[in-house]
Amino acid sequence: MSGLSPAEQAQINISVGGVVVSNYFSYLTMGIVLSAAWIYFSKFPNDTWWLRSLVILCVSLCIGDTIATGVWSYDWAVANYANPAAMAFIPWAVVVEPFLFATCGLTVQLFYAWRLWTMTMKKNWILPGVIGCLSILGWCTICWQVNILATHKLISDLRLLLPVAWVWLGGSVGADVLITSSMIYYLDLRFRIKRHKTQQNQASYHAPRRFRQIIVWTVECNLLSLLAQTITIAFFNESSIGFSFVMTNMVLAKVYTFSLLVSLNIRHSDNDHGTSDGGFYSSRGRGGPESTALSIRHGTVAFPSTQVTVDIQQETTANWQAKGPAFNADEI
């Protein structure tokens, strides 16, 4: 350390400090994800196998991401602190971590694409297809970046990533924006529009509480991921902040996994009204106004991501005036 100039020491402190502080946020968000995962497995021990596998996959990616960034933090802050020769090379965690958070993001975005396809009664293939294409585009871009990191050794080579990083940002953000706007439309706006056309003089429609919760959580999580990705790209070339830009990278996988877990945990548990059959909710045998108010039923479609039960009905003017959309608002 005594052989370093003040400028070199200051630059090392900025770089190491950025990695260490970012790692603290990584641990914090990992704890939040583990808590949400515990809630999920406690509430839905009999959920369908593929949903449990999806949660296990995303949580495992988060754990791997946290371990990798923890090793990187230890390597720079303890084992090779103030060693310019060691810090000049790209740590293996920098190569692995982008692939982990990109795979986690791809998994969650494809899950939301499937959920939107189910919400459209499996009729709208275009919207989920566009979301899937944008998600895969972002993931492929990250894979290209991982290849560049694996074939280049020096930290200074990180600048090679910036031009293509905008493609990743565009694909990932585009998918998040489509998911958010589609959730708002299918859970709220389309009912407002339909009611406005049928009952223009009636009071304005308010989405059921469960629908509003899904909308709020989806918007908040997607805005957080959008902010994280934008900060990463915007501050990538700012040498004055060192490696502080990696803070958002280190929490991105946790943000996506938390969004998935919130979407699943917002449902009623197996011990609530009705039963959960592999993640699908059954309302057979339930009484009460919500299950009997709309009388003419042709079928029920349920999907595990939000467990919204859609009652396909012959909706009369009186139905809309009294109840609004043909959704059971509590079965989410």
N, C-alpha and C positions, 0 to 999 in steps of 0.2 A: 504494500500500500504506500510505503514511503517513496517509491519510485514514480508514483503517478502525479501528474500535474493537477492543480486544482480543477481545471476544466474537465479533465478525464474523470476525476473522482466524482465531480458533480453529475456528469453524464451517466456514470455507473449507478449512482444513487437514484437518479430519476428512473432508469430502466429497471433496476431491481425493485425499487419501491412500487412501481406500477404493477409488476408481476405479483409481488407479495400481497398488496392490497386487493388486487383482482382475485387472488386465490382465497382471500377471506370471504369475499362475496360468493365465490364458488361453493365454499363450505356452507355458508348461510343458506343459499338457495337449495343445496343438496339436502339439508335438514328439512326444509319445507316440503320438498318432493317426497322424502321418506315418510314424513307425517301424513301427507295426502295419500300415499300408497298404503300405509297402514290402515287408514280409514276405509279405503276401497276394499281391501281384502277382509276387513272386519265386517263391513256391511254386506258384501256380496261374495260370501264364500262359495256359493253355488252358481256363480256367473258362468256364462258360456266359455268354453275352453279357449276360443280364439281371442276373446277380449282379455282374459287373464294373461294369455301369452303376449298380447300386445303391450299390456302394462309392464310385464316382466322385462320385455325387450327394451322398452324406453327407459325404465328405471336402471337396467343394467348398463345401457349406454351412458346414462348420467353418472353412474358410479365409476365407469371406466374413464369418463371425461374428468371427473374430480380427482381420481388417482393420478392421471397423467399430468394434470396441471399442478398437483401437489408435489410430484417429483421434480417438475421444472422449477417450482418455487424453491424447493430445498437445494437443488443443484446450484442455482444462482445466488441464493441468499446465504447459504451455509457452506456447502462443499467447495464452491469456486467463487466465493465472494471477492470482488475487486480483482479478479483474474482476467484481464482483457483477452488473453490468449484463449481461454476456455469459453468466454462469453461471445467470442467472434463467430462461433459455430452454431448452427441451428440445432436446438435440442430436439430429441426424438418426440417429445410431447407436442411440439409445434407441428410436427408432421401428422401425428395421430389425431389430435384433438379436433381439427376441422372435419375430418371424416366422421367422427363420432357425433358431433352436433348436427352435421348436415344429414346424416342418416336418421337421426331422431326427428329432425324437422320434416324430412320426407315422409316418415312413417305417420306422423300426426296429421300432416296435411292430406295425405291419401285417405286417412280415416275420416276426416271431415268431408272429403269429396264423396266418399261412400255414404256418409250420413245424409248429405244434401241430396244425393241420388235417391235415397230411400224416402226422404221427406217429400220428394216430387212424385211419390207413388211409382218410382222406377220408370218414369216417362221422360225425364229430362236427362239426356246423355251428354249434351253439349257442355253444360256448366261444369259437371264433375270432370269431364274430359279435359277442358281447358285448365282447370285447377291442377289436375294430375300432370299435364304437360309442363306447366310452369314449375311445378315442384320438382319434376324430374330434370328440367333444364337447370335449376339451381343446384341440384345434387350433382349432376354431371360436371358443372363448372367447378364445384369444390373438389371433385375427384381429379380434375385437371390440375388444380392448384396443389393438391397433395402430391401429385406426380412431380410437379416442379420442385416442391420442397424436398422430396426424397432424392432427387437427382442433383440438387445444389446444396452445398455445405455451409456457405457463409450467410450470416445474418443480413449482410448488405444485399443479398439476392432476393430478399423479401419484396423489394420494390418491383420485381418482375410480375408480382401478383396483381398489382393495382388495376391495370387496364381491364382484365377479365373479371375482376371482382365486381365491377358494375353490372355485369351480366347476372352474376349470382344474386346481387341485391335486387335487380329488376324481377327476376323469376320468383324469388322467395316472397318479396313484398307483394308482387302481383297476385300470387296465390292467397296470401293472407287477406288482402283487400277484397278479393272475390268471396272468400269464405265469410268474412264479416258482413259484407253487404248482403249476401245471399241469406244468411241467418236472420238478419233484420227483416228482409223482405218476406221470407216464408213463415216467420213466426209472428210478424206484426203487420207490416205494410199491406200485404195482400188482403188481409181481413179488413183493414181500414178502407181500402179501395172498394172491396166488394160491398161492405156495409154502406159506404157513401153512395154507391150506385143504387142500392135497393131501398135505403132509408135515409134520404138526404136531410130530412128534418129531425132525425133522431139525435140523441146525445152522441158525442164522439166515442169511438171505440177505444177501450183500454185493454192492452194485452194482459192475459192472466199472469199472476205473480211468477209462476215457474218459467213462463216464456221470457218475461222481463229479466229474470235471473240468468237464463242462458245467454240472452243478448248482451247483458252487461258484462258477464264474465268473458264471453268471446271477444267483445270489443276491447276490453282492458288487456287481455292476454296478447291479442294480436297487435295492439298499439305498443305494448311493451317490447314485443319481438321486433316490430318495425323500428322503434327507437334504438334498440340495441344494434341492429344491423346498420342503420344509418350512421350511428356514432362510430362504429368500427371502420367504415369506409372513409368517413369525413376526417378522422384523426389519424389515419394510417400513416401519413407522411409528415405528421407534426413531430419533429424531433424534440421540441421543447417539453413534450409531455411523456417522453420515453415510451414505455410499453403499456401505458395506462389504457390504451385502446383495447387491449386484450380482455379487459374486464367484461365487456359485453359478450365477447366470444365465450368466456368461461361460464356464463350464466344462460346462454342461449338454449342449450339442450334442456336445462331445467325449466325454462319458461314454456317450451313446447310440451314437455311432459306434464307440467302442472296444468296446462290448458286441457290436456287429455283427461287427467284425473278429475279435474273440476267438472268436466262434462259428464263423467261417469258417476261421480259421487253425488251429483245433484238429484239423482233418481231416488225413488223410495227404496229402502232396503228390503231384504227378504222378509223381515219381521213386520213390515208395515202392512197396510191394507192390500189384500190380494197376495199373489205369489209371484216369485221370480223364477222363471224357467230358463236357465242358461242365459240370463241377461234380458230375456223377453218378459214383458209384464202381462199378466192376465188379470182382467177385471171381472171374470165370471163369478157370479155369486155375490157380488157386492151390491149393497143397496145404496140408498142415499140419493139426493137430488142430482148429483153430478152424473150418476150412471143411468138415470132414468128420465132426465128432463127432455132429452131429445129422443123421441120414441121410435122413429122409423129407421132401423139399422139394416144395412146390407152386408156389413163386414167390419172387421177390426184389423188394422195393420199396426204392429208395434215394432220398434227397432231399438236395440240396446243402447245406442250412443246417448240418446236423451230419453228414451222410453216414453216418447210422446205417442199416445194412443189416438189414432185417427179414426173417427167414426164416419164412414161414408154414408151420407144420409140425403134424404129429400128435404132440403132446407126451405122452409116456408118463411114468409115475412114475419110471422109471429116468432119463429125460432130465432131469427137474427135479432129481432127486437129484444127478446128476453135474454138470450145467452151469448150472442156473438158467434165466434167460430166453432166448428164442430170438432173441438179438441177438448180432451179432459186435461185441464190445466195442472192438476196435481200429479199426473203420471209422467214425470220427467226424471 
